[in-house]
Amino acid sequence: MLHDDLSLNSTEKAFLRFVNVSPDAGNLDLAVDSGSTLVADKGFKAASEFVSIDPKAYNLVIKSKSGGQILATMKGVSLTAGKMYSIVAAGMSTPAELQQPLQLQLITNR
């Protein structure tokens, strides 16, 4: 369970945090597909603080901290100034037959 501090305000920035709930993916980085890392080295059940980011559309990727491989992608994530978002990595990086594959979910917190 996370405690949301929704007190951050800006008319010029959006706010984004990353949550890793993938039990087999290891530590993960959240990055923009052009290479810029937004949040680094989050292990299973870990969440970052909210970070400020320019409001626009992004293609986001989750990378393995250990090898740098891209494990999941979310294209066209549109972030709006003044809003707070969580990107959640959920599922299995190597799913068995009845398990969900690793994917990203966007949650608008405010």
N, CA, C and O atoms as CSV, one atom per row, in Angstrom:
chain,resi,resn,atom,element,x,y,z
A,1,MET,N,N,0.838,-1.157,0.000
A,1,MET,CA,C,0.000,0.000,0.000
A,1,MET,C,C,0.897,1.238,0.000
A,1,MET,O,O,1.909,1.286,0.700
A,2,LEU,N,N,0.514,2.231,-0.790
A,2,LEU,CA,C,1.263,3.477,-0.870
A,2,LEU,C,C,0.472,4.615,-0.250
A,2,LEU,O,O,-0.753,4.674,-0.360
A,3,HIS,N,N,1.179,5.498,0.391
A,3,HIS,CA,C,0.559,6.720,0.893
A,3,HIS,C,C,0.803,7.804,-0.150
A,3,HIS,O,O,1.950,8.122,-0.465
A,4,ASP,N,N,-0.270,8.367,-0.680
A,4,ASP,CA,C,-0.152,9.410,-1.707
A,4,ASP,C,C,-0.044,10.781,-1.068
A,4,ASP,O,O,-0.928,11.199,-0.321
A,5,ASP,N,N,1.039,11.478,-1.364
A,5,ASP,CA,C,1.166,12.882,-1.003
A,5,ASP,C,C,0.847,13.666,-2.267
A,5,ASP,O,O,1.689,13.808,-3.153
A,6,LEU,N,N,-0.361,14.165,-2.337
A,6,LEU,CA,C,-0.836,14.860,-3.536
A,6,LEU,C,C,-0.719,16.374,-3.405
A,6,LEU,O,O,-1.442,17.116,-4.070
A,7,SER,N,N,0.193,16.831,-2.546
A,7,SER,CA,C,0.317,18.265,-2.293
A,7,SER,C,C,1.149,18.991,-3.343
A,7,SER,O,O,1.139,20.222,-3.371
A,8,LEU,N,N,1.860,18.288,-4.197
A,8,LEU,CA,C,2.659,18.945,-5.230
A,8,LEU,C,C,1.739,19.661,-6.205
A,8,LEU,O,O,0.744,19.097,-6.660
A,9,ASN,N,N,2.070,20.888,-6.520
A,9,ASN,CA,C,1.273,21.674,-7.453
A,9,ASN,C,C,2.172,22.399,-8.430
A,9,ASN,O,O,3.243,22.886,-8.066
A,10,SER,N,N,1.735,22.465,-9.657
A,10,SER,CA,C,2.444,23.217,-10.682
A,10,SER,C,C,1.510,23.444,-11.856
A,10,SER,O,O,0.716,22.571,-12.206
A,11,THR,N,N,1.605,24.589,-12.447
A,11,THR,CA,C,0.859,24.841,-13.674
A,11,THR,C,C,1.739,24.585,-14.891
A,11,THR,O,O,1.278,24.679,-16.029
A,12,GLU,N,N,3.021,24.256,-14.647
A,12,GLU,CA,C,3.976,24.052,-15.743
A,12,GLU,C,C,4.522,22.638,-15.842
A,12,GLU,O,O,5.114,22.283,-16.861
A,13,LYS,N,N,4.341,21.827,-14.818
A,13,LYS,CA,C,4.908,20.474,-14.792
A,13,LYS,C,C,3.832,19.448,-14.462
A,13,LYS,O,O,2.836,19.757,-13.808
A,14,ALA,N,N,4.052,18.227,-14.927
A,14,ALA,CA,C,3.278,17.061,-14.501
A,14,ALA,C,C,4.163,16.312,-13.504
A,14,ALA,O,O,5.359,16.587,-13.406
A,15,PHE,N,N,3.580,15.373,-12.770
A,15,PHE,CA,C,4.325,14.601,-11.784
A,15,PHE,C,C,4.095,13.116,-12.030
A,15,PHE,O,O,2.976,12.677,-12.293
A,16,LEU,N,N,5.183,12.353,-11.939
A,16,LEU,CA,C,5.149,10.950,-12.300
A,16,LEU,C,C,5.922,10.148,-11.266
A,16,LEU,O,O,6.998,10.559,-10.830
A,17,ARG,N,N,5.372,9.001,-10.874
A,17,ARG,CA,C,6.131,8.072,-10.035
A,17,ARG,C,C,6.079,6.699,-10.688
A,17,ARG,O,O,5.227,6.423,-11.532
A,18,PHE,N,N,7.002,5.854,-10.282
A,18,PHE,CA,C,7.109,4.516,-10.838
A,18,PHE,C,C,6.969,3.492,-9.711
A,18,PHE,O,O,7.568,3.639,-8.646
A,19,VAL,N,N,6.164,2.445,-9.967
A,19,VAL,CA,C,5.935,1.372,-9.015
A,19,VAL,C,C,6.252,0.046,-9.699
A,19,VAL,O,O,5.750,-0.232,-10.788
A,20,ASN,N,N,7.080,-0.766,-9.061
A,20,ASN,CA,C,7.454,-2.078,-9.601
A,20,ASN,C,C,6.760,-3.168,-8.786
A,20,ASN,O,O,7.117,-3.407,-7.632
A,21,VAL,N,N,5.776,-3.825,-9.383
A,21,VAL,CA,C,5.123,-4.971,-8.727
A,21,VAL,C,C,5.267,-6.243,-9.576
A,21,VAL,O,O,4.394,-7.111,-9.566
A,22,SER,N,N,6.370,-6.333,-10.299
A,22,SER,CA,C,6.678,-7.549,-11.060
A,22,SER,C,C,7.628,-8.408,-10.235
A,22,SER,O,O,8.779,-8.025,-10.025
A,23,PRO,N,N,7.160,-9.573,-9.762
A,23,PRO,CA,C,7.966,-10.377,-8.842
A,23,PRO,C,C,9.220,-11.007,-9.443
A,23,PRO,O,O,10.125,-11.386,-8.700
A,24,ASP,N,N,9.298,-11.128,-10.762
A,24,ASP,CA,C,10.470,-11.803,-11.333
A,24,ASP,C,C,11.323,-10.917,-12.238
A,24,ASP,O,O,12.263,-11.408,-12.863
A,25,ALA,N,N,11.019,-9.637,-12.320
A,25,ALA,CA,C,11.742,-8.768,-13.265
A,25,ALA,C,C,13.027,-8.177,-12.689
A,25,ALA,O,O,13.824,-7.609,-13.435
A,26,GLY,N,N,13.243,-8.296,-11.393
A,26,GLY,CA,C,14.415,-7.688,-10.778
A,26,GLY,C,C,14.236,-6.180,-10.662
A,26,GLY,O,O,13.124,-5.664,-10.777
A,27,ASN,N,N,15.335,-5.487,-10.434
A,27,ASN,CA,C,15.271,-4.033,-10.329
A,27,ASN,C,C,15.086,-3.430,-11.711
A,27,ASN,O,O,15.684,-3.879,-12.689
A,28,LEU,N,N,14.232,-2.387,-11.774
A,28,LEU,CA,C,13.843,-1.797,-13.051
A,28,LEU,C,C,14.094,-0.296,-13.082
A,28,LEU,O,O,14.077,0.379,-12.053
A,29,ASP,N,N,14.327,0.208,-14.286
A,29,ASP,CA,C,14.412,1.639,-14.549
A,29,ASP,C,C,13.243,2.039,-15.431
A,29,ASP,O,O,12.867,1.305,-16.345
A,30,LEU,N,N,12.668,3.204,-15.160
A,30,LEU,CA,C,11.660,3.805,-16.027
A,30,LEU,C,C,12.365,4.867,-16.842
A,30,LEU,O,O,13.038,5.738,-16.291
A,31,ALA,N,N,12.210,4.796,-18.165
A,31,ALA,CA,C,12.923,5.723,-19.039
A,31,ALA,C,C,12.041,6.156,-20.205
A,31,ALA,O,O,11.021,5.535,-20.501
A,32,VAL,N,N,12.454,7.221,-20.846
A,32,VAL,CA,C,11.860,7.657,-22.104
A,32,VAL,C,C,12.557,6.859,-23.200
A,32,VAL,O,O,13.752,6.584,-23.087
A,33,ASP,N,N,11.846,6.482,-24.252
A,33,ASP,CA,C,12.460,5.620,-25.276
A,33,ASP,C,C,13.660,6.257,-25.961
A,33,ASP,O,O,14.451,5.557,-26.594
A,34,SER,N,N,13.808,7.579,-25.845
A,34,SER,CA,C,14.983,8.238,-26.411
A,34,SER,C,C,16.211,8.053,-25.527
A,34,SER,O,O,17.311,8.464,-25.897
A,35,GLY,N,N,16.028,7.432,-24.352
A,35,GLY,CA,C,17.169,7.080,-23.531
A,35,GLY,C,C,17.236,7.734,-22.163
A,35,GLY,O,O,17.952,7.229,-21.298
A,36,SER,N,N,16.539,8.817,-21.921
A,36,SER,CA,C,16.601,9.536,-20.659
A,36,SER,C,C,15.901,8.747,-19.547
A,36,SER,O,O,14.717,8.431,-19.663
A,37,THR,N,N,16.632,8.427,-18.465
A,37,THR,CA,C,16.056,7.700,-17.338
A,37,THR,C,C,15.307,8.656,-16.431
A,37,THR,O,O,15.848,9.686,-16.029
A,38,LEU,N,N,14.067,8.323,-16.107
A,38,LEU,CA,C,13.238,9.149,-15.225
A,38,LEU,C,C,13.337,8.688,-13.770
A,38,LEU,O,O,13.431,9.504,-12.854
A,39,VAL,N,N,13.314,7.361,-13.572
A,39,VAL,CA,C,13.420,6.760,-12.238
A,39,VAL,C,C,14.315,5.535,-12.377
A,39,VAL,O,O,14.135,4.729,-13.289
A,40,ALA,N,N,15.279,5.399,-11.471
A,40,ALA,CA,C,16.242,4.303,-11.581
A,40,ALA,C,C,16.151,3.333,-10.407
A,40,ALA,O,O,15.872,3.719,-9.272
A,41,ASP,N,N,16.398,2.056,-10.719
A,41,ASP,CA,C,16.722,1.027,-9.738
A,41,ASP,C,C,15.621,0.755,-8.711
A,41,ASP,O,O,15.869,0.810,-7.507
A,42,LYS,N,N,14.422,0.464,-9.177
A,42,LYS,CA,C,13.323,0.137,-8.265
A,42,LYS,C,C,13.099,-1.373,-8.263
A,42,LYS,O,O,12.827,-1.978,-9.299
A,43,GLY,N,N,13.219,-1.959,-7.087
A,43,GLY,CA,C,13.018,-3.388,-6.919
A,43,GLY,C,C,11.548,-3.730,-6.747
A,43,GLY,O,O,10.685,-2.851,-6.735
A,44,PHE,N,N,11.282,-5.012,-6.614
A,44,PHE,CA,C,9.920,-5.524,-6.431
A,44,PHE,C,C,9.279,-4.888,-5.200
A,44,PHE,O,O,9.889,-4.833,-4.132
A,45,LYS,N,N,8.058,-4.415,-5.355
A,45,LYS,CA,C,7.256,-3.733,-4.327
A,45,LYS,C,C,7.801,-2.368,-3.948
A,45,LYS,O,O,7.430,-1.834,-2.903
A,46,ALA,N,N,8.665,-1.788,-4.759
A,46,ALA,CA,C,9.217,-0.457,-4.479
A,46,ALA,C,C,8.525,0.588,-5.343
A,46,ALA,O,O,8.081,0.307,-6.457
A,47,ALA,N,N,8.443,1.797,-4.805
A,47,ALA,CA,C,7.842,2.925,-5.528
A,47,ALA,C,C,8.736,4.140,-5.361
A,47,ALA,O,O,9.326,4.355,-4.302
A,48,SER,N,N,8.827,4.920,-6.407
A,48,SER,CA,C,9.589,6.162,-6.329
A,48,SER,C,C,8.717,7.266,-5.747
A,48,SER,O,O,7.503,7.109,-5.612
A,49,GLU,N,N,9.338,8.363,-5.412
A,49,GLU,CA,C,8.611,9.589,-5.110
A,49,GLU,C,C,8.114,10.153,-6.443
A,49,GLU,O,O,8.572,9.724,-7.502
A,50,PHE,N,N,7.201,11.089,-6.403
A,50,PHE,CA,C,6.785,11.763,-7.624
A,50,PHE,C,C,7.929,12.651,-8.112
A,50,PHE,O,O,8.537,13.380,-7.328
A,51,VAL,N,N,8.214,12.581,-9.408
A,51,VAL,CA,C,9.215,13.455,-10.029
A,51,VAL,C,C,8.494,14.380,-11.004
A,51,VAL,O,O,7.499,13.995,-11.619
A,52,SER,N,N,8.998,15.593,-11.139
A,52,SER,CA,C,8.377,16.530,-12.079
A,52,SER,C,C,8.879,16.249,-13.484
A,52,SER,O,O,10.028,15.855,-13.687
A,53,ILE,N,N,7.992,16.461,-14.450
A,53,ILE,CA,C,8.310,16.164,-15.845
A,53,ILE,C,C,7.539,17.141,-16.728
A,53,ILE,O,O,6.443,17.576,-16.374
A,54,ASP,N,N,8.112,17.479,-17.868
A,54,ASP,CA,C,7.423,18.382,-18.786
A,54,ASP,C,C,6.151,17.726,-19.304
A,54,ASP,O,O,6.156,16.548,-19.662
A,55,PRO,N,N,5.061,18.486,-19.344
A,55,PRO,CA,C,3.807,17.926,-19.847
A,55,PRO,C,C,3.827,17.805,-21.368
A,55,PRO,O,O,3.916,18.811,-22.073
A,56,LYS,N,N,3.745,16.584,-21.869
A,56,LYS,CA,C,3.680,16.277,-23.294
A,56,LYS,C,C,3.473,14.783,-23.446
A,56,LYS,O,O,3.283,14.087,-22.448
A,57,ALA,N,N,3.504,14.283,-24.643
A,57,ALA,CA,C,3.354,12.848,-24.889
A,57,ALA,C,C,4.731,12.180,-24.879
A,57,ALA,O,O,5.702,12.717,-25.412
A,58,TYR,N,N,4.793,11.008,-24.268
A,58,TYR,CA,C,6.041,10.251,-24.156
A,58,TYR,C,C,5.819,8.812,-24.588
A,58,TYR,O,O,4.716,8.278,-24.479
A,59,ASN,N,N,6.876,8.198,-25.077
A,59,ASN,CA,C,6.953,6.748,-25.224
A,59,ASN,C,C,7.843,6.284,-24.074
A,59,ASN,O,O,9.037,6.579,-24.047
A,60,LEU,N,N,7.254,5.555,-23.123
A,60,LEU,CA,C,7.977,5.127,-21.935
A,60,LEU,C,C,8.385,3.666,-22.051
A,60,LEU,O,O,7.692,2.861,-22.673
A,61,VAL,N,N,9.512,3.342,-21.447
A,61,VAL,CA,C,10.010,1.968,-21.444
A,61,VAL,C,C,10.445,1.585,-20.042
A,61,VAL,O,O,10.835,2.424,-19.229
A,62,ILE,N,N,10.363,0.298,-19.792
A,62,ILE,CA,C,10.904,-0.281,-18.577
A,62,ILE,C,C,12.127,-1.081,-18.989
A,62,ILE,O,O,12.064,-1.923,-19.884
A,63,LYS,N,N,13.254,-0.800,-18.314
A,63,LYS,CA,C,14.502,-1.491,-18.613
A,63,LYS,C,C,14.965,-2.278,-17.400
A,63,LYS,O,O,14.780,-1.860,-16.256
A,64,SER,N,N,15.566,-3.418,-17.673
A,64,SER,CA,C,16.220,-4.187,-16.629
A,64,SER,C,C,17.427,-3.405,-16.131
A,64,SER,O,O,18.264,-2.984,-16.929
A,65,LYS,N,N,17.527,-3.208,-14.824
A,65,LYS,CA,C,18.671,-2.498,-14.255
A,65,LYS,C,C,19.956,-3.273,-14.491
A,65,LYS,O,O,21.004,-2.678,-14.743
A,66,SER,N,N,19.882,-4.594,-14.411
A,66,SER,CA,C,21.095,-5.403,-14.525
A,66,SER,C,C,21.625,-5.498,-15.945
A,66,SER,O,O,22.840,-5.465,-16.146
A,67,GLY,N,N,20.753,-5.613,-16.933
A,67,GLY,CA,C,21.229,-5.799,-18.302
A,67,GLY,C,C,20.879,-4.690,-19.268
A,67,GLY,O,O,21.416,-4.638,-20.375
A,68,GLY,N,N,19.983,-3.799,-18.865
A,68,GLY,CA,C,19.601,-2.690,-19.733
A,68,GLY,C,C,18.611,-3.042,-20.830
A,68,GLY,O,O,18.283,-2.190,-21.656
A,69,GLN,N,N,18.114,-4.313,-20.858
A,69,GLN,CA,C,17.160,-4.704,-21.892
A,69,GLN,C,C,15.812,-4.024,-21.644
A,69,GLN,O,O,15.389,-3.853,-20.500
A,70,ILE,N,N,15.151,-3.640,-22.732
A,70,ILE,CA,C,13.802,-3.106,-22.639
A,70,ILE,C,C,12.844,-4.275,-22.447
A,70,ILE,O,O,12.804,-5.194,-23.264
A,71,LEU,N,N,12.066,-4.234,-21.352
A,71,LEU,CA,C,11.163,-5.323,-21.007
A,71,LEU,C,C,9.709,-5.016,-21.351
A,71,LEU,O,O,8.920,-5.934,-21.577
A,72,ALA,N,N,9.346,-3.729,-21.394
A,72,ALA,CA,C,7.974,-3.336,-21.721
A,72,ALA,C,C,7.987,-1.894,-22.211
A,72,ALA,O,O,8.845,-1.099,-21.829
A,73,THR,N,N,7.010,-1.573,-23.071
A,73,THR,CA,C,6.902,-0.245,-23.659
A,73,THR,C,C,5.467,0.238,-23.571
A,73,THR,O,O,4.525,-0.543,-23.703
A,74,MET,N,N,5.315,1.530,-23.348
A,74,MET,CA,C,3.993,2.170,-23.385
A,74,MET,C,C,4.137,3.425,-24.244
A,74,MET,O,O,4.836,4.368,-23.875
A,75,LYS,N,N,3.460,3.420,-25.399
A,75,LYS,CA,C,3.609,4.518,-26.357
A,75,LYS,C,C,2.498,5.555,-26.196
A,75,LYS,O,O,1.367,5.233,-25.831
A,76,GLY,N,N,2.858,6.812,-26.481
A,76,GLY,CA,C,1.877,7.889,-26.510
A,76,GLY,C,C,1.264,8.226,-25.169
A,76,GLY,O,O,0.076,8.536,-25.093
A,77,VAL,N,N,2.057,8.170,-24.106
A,77,VAL,CA,C,1.569,8.525,-22.770
A,77,VAL,C,C,1.526,10.047,-22.681
A,77,VAL,O,O,2.566,10.706,-22.650
A,78,SER,N,N,0.328,10.590,-22.641
A,78,SER,CA,C,0.139,12.039,-22.621
A,78,SER,C,C,0.000,12.523,-21.181
A,78,SER,O,O,-0.944,12.157,-20.482
A,79,LEU,N,N,0.955,13.354,-20.744
A,79,LEU,CA,C,0.957,13.880,-19.386
A,79,LEU,C,C,0.575,15.353,-19.412
A,79,LEU,O,O,1.076,16.121,-20.233
A,80,THR,N,N,-0.312,15.737,-18.509
A,80,THR,CA,C,-0.877,17.085,-18.459
A,80,THR,C,C,-0.321,17.845,-17.258
A,80,THR,O,O,-0.184,17.279,-16.173
A,81,ALA,N,N,-0.003,19.115,-17.447
A,81,ALA,CA,C,0.499,19.961,-16.363
A,81,ALA,C,C,-0.481,19.968,-15.202
A,81,ALA,O,O,-1.695,20.036,-15.395
A,82,GLY,N,N,0.066,19.898,-13.986
A,82,GLY,CA,C,-0.747,19.935,-12.786
A,82,GLY,C,C,-1.286,18.586,-12.346
A,82,GLY,O,O,-1.819,18.470,-11.242
A,83,LYS,N,N,-1.160,17.569,-13.179
A,83,LYS,CA,C,-1.679,16.226,-12.848
A,83,LYS,C,C,-0.555,15.361,-12.269
A,83,LYS,O,O,0.630,15.607,-12.494
A,84,MET,N,N,-0.975,14.338,-11.516
A,84,MET,CA,C,-0.040,13.380,-10.930
A,84,MET,C,C,-0.393,11.987,-11.437
A,84,MET,O,O,-1.561,11.597,-11.466
A,85,TYR,N,N,0.638,11.244,-11.837
A,85,TYR,CA,C,0.445,9.936,-12.449
A,85,TYR,C,C,1.351,8.898,-11.799
A,85,TYR,O,O,2.422,9.222,-11.287
A,86,SER,N,N,0.904,7.648,-11.828
A,86,SER,CA,C,1.747,6.518,-11.462
A,86,SER,C,C,1.850,5.593,-12.663
A,86,SER,O,O,0.846,5.274,-13.300
A,87,ILE,N,N,3.065,5.165,-12.968
A,87,ILE,CA,C,3.309,4.124,-13.963
A,87,ILE,C,C,3.642,2.868,-13.178
A,87,ILE,O,O,4.580,2.857,-12.381
A,88,VAL,N,N,2.868,1.803,-13.404
A,88,VAL,CA,C,3.021,0.559,-12.656
A,88,VAL,C,C,3.489,-0.541,-13.610
A,88,VAL,O,O,2.860,-0.794,-14.637
A,89,ALA,N,N,4.601,-1.188,-13.257
A,89,ALA,CA,C,5.072,-2.365,-13.988
A,89,ALA,C,C,4.518,-3.584,-13.271
A,89,ALA,O,O,4.865,-3.836,-12.117
A,90,ALA,N,N,3.657,-4.347,-13.946
A,90,ALA,CA,C,3.004,-5.505,-13.333
A,90,ALA,C,C,3.078,-6.689,-14.288
A,90,ALA,O,O,3.231,-6.517,-15.497
A,91,GLY,N,N,2.970,-7.875,-13.741
A,91,GLY,CA,C,3.051,-9.094,-14.543
A,91,GLY,C,C,4.431,-9.708,-14.438
A,91,GLY,O,O,5.277,-9.241,-13.674
A,92,MET,N,N,4.648,-10.742,-15.197
A,92,MET,CA,C,5.893,-11.516,-15.138
A,92,MET,C,C,6.760,-11.245,-16.360
A,92,MET,O,O,6.263,-11.212,-17.486
A,93,SER,N,N,8.052,-11.052,-16.137
A,93,SER,CA,C,8.947,-10.841,-17.274
A,93,SER,C,C,9.132,-12.126,-18.083
A,93,SER,O,O,9.378,-12.076,-19.288
A,94,THR,N,N,9.014,-13.270,-17.417
A,94,THR,CA,C,9.025,-14.567,-18.098
A,94,THR,C,C,7.807,-15.355,-17.617
A,94,THR,O,O,7.919,-16.208,-16.737
A,95,PRO,N,N,6.641,-15.062,-18.202
A,95,PRO,CA,C,5.401,-15.666,-17.707
A,95,PRO,C,C,5.279,-17.151,-18.042
A,95,PRO,O,O,5.684,-17.606,-19.112
A,96,ALA,N,N,4.712,-17.883,-17.097
A,96,ALA,CA,C,4.321,-19.270,-17.351
A,96,ALA,C,C,2.997,-19.237,-18.115
A,96,ALA,O,O,2.468,-18.163,-18.401
A,97,GLU,N,N,2.476,-20.391,-18.437
A,97,GLU,CA,C,1.298,-20.496,-19.302
A,97,GLU,C,C,0.104,-19.670,-18.828
A,97,GLU,O,O,-0.557,-19.046,-19.659
A,98,LEU,N,N,-0.193,-19.639,-17.556
A,98,LEU,CA,C,-1.379,-18.942,-17.062
A,98,LEU,C,C,-1.063,-17.596,-16.394
A,98,LEU,O,O,-1.928,-17.011,-15.743
A,99,GLN,N,N,0.156,-17.113,-16.552
A,99,GLN,CA,C,0.546,-15.849,-15.932
A,99,GLN,C,C,0.486,-14.698,-16.939
A,99,GLN,O,O,0.638,-14.898,-18.144
A,100,GLN,N,N,0.264,-13.507,-16.425
A,100,GLN,CA,C,0.227,-12.309,-17.257
A,100,GLN,C,C,1.645,-11.856,-17.581
A,100,GLN,O,O,2.510,-11.873,-16.706
A,101,PRO,N,N,1.900,-11.448,-18.834
A,101,PRO,CA,C,3.217,-10.913,-19.181
A,101,PRO,C,C,3.408,-9.511,-18.590
A,101,PRO,O,O,2.441,-8.824,-18.262
A,102,LEU,N,N,4.646,-9.114,-18.464
A,102,LEU,CA,C,4.993,-7.791,-17.946
A,102,LEU,C,C,4.373,-6.720,-18.827
A,102,LEU,O,O,4.503,-6.759,-20.050
A,103,GLN,N,N,3.705,-5.770,-18.206
A,103,GLN,CA,C,3.105,-4.662,-18.941
A,103,GLN,C,C,3.119,-3.429,-18.059
A,103,GLN,O,O,3.329,-3.521,-16.850
A,104,LEU,N,N,2.897,-2.283,-18.666
A,104,LEU,CA,C,2.821,-1.009,-17.947
A,104,LEU,C,C,1.387,-0.541,-17.870
A,104,LEU,O,O,0.612,-0.705,-18.812
A,105,GLN,N,N,1.046,0.037,-16.746
A,105,GLN,CA,C,-0.277,0.621,-16.549
A,105,GLN,C,C,-0.098,2.060,-16.100
A,105,GLN,O,O,0.794,2.366,-15.308
A,106,LEU,N,N,-0.946,2.940,-16.607
A,106,LEU,CA,C,-0.944,4.350,-16.219
A,106,LEU,C,C,-2.142,4.609,-15.319
A,106,LEU,O,O,-3.279,4.297,-15.672
A,107,ILE,N,N,-1.876,5.180,-14.162
A,107,ILE,CA,C,-2.929,5.554,-13.214
A,107,ILE,C,C,-2.843,7.061,-13.009
A,107,ILE,O,O,-1.762,7.593,-12.752
A,108,THR,N,N,-3.975,7.751,-13.119
A,108,THR,CA,C,-4.019,9.170,-12.804
A,108,THR,C,C,-4.370,9.303,-11.332
A,108,THR,O,O,-5.461,8.919,-10.912
A,109,ASN,N,N,-3.444,9.847,-10.547
A,109,ASN,CA,C,-3.663,9.994,-9.110
A,109,ASN,C,C,-4.440,11.278,-8.792
A,109,ASN,O,O,-5.230,11.320,-7.848
A,110,ARG,N,N,-4.210,12.289,-9.570
A,110,ARG,CA,C,-4.897,13.567,-9.390
A,110,ARG,C,C,-4.842,14.363,-10.664
A,110,ARG,O,O,-5.365,15.475,-10.721
